[in-house]
């Protein structure tokens, strides 16, 4: 809610917004690093057969959300609005 409160304040606090943006980005980066580390740890102990099965399951999972594999530049743009 801090981002919303800052965005809807009487005056725009650009420095605070940048600080909040950077903090969220740092949090996402830390979580992403944890996921990759966990996946790497799992991959180290899988047999070749298990890795093949995992690859198939990940491909199936990704096929359920095709937009996840579409580059952002190729996605339709968000609708515009005016205030």
C-alpha positions as CSV (number, residue, x, y, z in Angstrom):
1,X,0.0,0.0,0.0
2,X,3.0,2.3,0.4
3,X,3.3,2.6,-3.4
4,X,-0.4,3.4,-3.7
5,X,-0.3,5.9,-0.9
6,X,2.8,7.6,-2.5
7,X,1.2,7.6,-6.0
8,X,-2.0,9.2,-4.7
9,X,-0.5,11.8,-2.4
10,X,-1.1,15.5,-2.9
11,X,2.4,15.8,-4.5
12,X,4.6,13.4,-6.3
13,X,7.5,12.2,-4.3
14,X,9.8,11.0,-7.1
15,X,12.6,10.0,-4.8
16,X,10.3,7.9,-2.6
17,X,8.7,6.2,-5.7
18,X,12.2,5.4,-7.0
19,X,13.2,4.0,-3.6
20,X,10.0,1.8,-3.5
21,X,10.6,0.6,-7.1
22,X,14.2,-0.3,-6.3
23,X,13.2,-2.1,-3.1
24,X,10.6,-4.2,-5.0
25,X,13.1,-5.0,-7.7
26,X,15.6,-6.1,-5.1
27,X,13.0,-8.3,-3.4
28,X,12.1,-9.9,-6.8
29,X,15.8,-10.5,-7.6
30,X,16.4,-12.1,-4.2
31,X,13.4,-14.4,-4.7
32,X,14.4,-15.3,-8.2
33,X,17.9,-16.1,-7.0
34,X,16.4,-18.4,-4.3
35,X,14.3,-20.2,-6.9
36,X,17.2,-20.7,-9.3
37,X,19.4,-22.0,-6.4
38,X,16.7,-24.5,-5.4
39,X,16.2,-25.7,-8.9
40,X,20.0,-26.1,-9.4
41,X,20.2,-28.1,-6.1
42,X,17.3,-30.4,-7.3
43,X,18.9,-30.8,-10.8
44,X,22.1,-32.0,-9.2
45,X,20.4,-35.0,-7.6
46,X,18.1,-36.0,-10.5
47,X,18.9,-39.0,-12.6
48,X,18.9,-38.6,-16.4
49,X,15.5,-40.2,-16.6
50,X,14.1,-37.8,-14.0
51,X,15.6,-34.8,-15.8
52,X,13.9,-36.0,-19.0
53,X,10.6,-36.3,-17.2
54,X,11.1,-32.9,-15.5
55,X,11.8,-31.3,-18.9
56,X,8.6,-32.7,-20.4
57,X,6.5,-31.5,-17.4
58,X,8.1,-28.0,-17.6
59,X,7.3,-27.8,-21.3
60,X,3.7,-28.9,-20.7
61,X,3.4,-26.3,-17.9
62,X,4.8,-23.6,-20.1
63,X,2.4,-24.5,-22.9
64,X,-0.5,-23.8,-20.5
65,X,0.7,-20.1,-20.3
66,X,2.0,-19.3,-23.8
67,X,2.2,-15.6,-22.9
68,X,4.9,-16.4,-20.4
69,X,7.3,-17.4,-23.2
70,X,6.4,-14.4,-25.5
71,X,8.8,-11.5,-25.3
72,X,7.3,-8.4,-23.8
73,X,7.9,-6.5,-27.0
74,X,5.7,-8.9,-28.9
75,X,2.8,-8.8,-26.5
76,X,-0.2,-6.6,-27.3
77,X,0.1,-3.2,-25.6
78,X,-1.9,-2.4,-22.5
79,X,-5.1,-0.4,-23.1
80,X,-4.6,3.3,-22.8
81,X,-6.8,5.4,-20.5
82,X,-7.0,9.0,-19.6
83,X,-7.9,10.6,-16.3
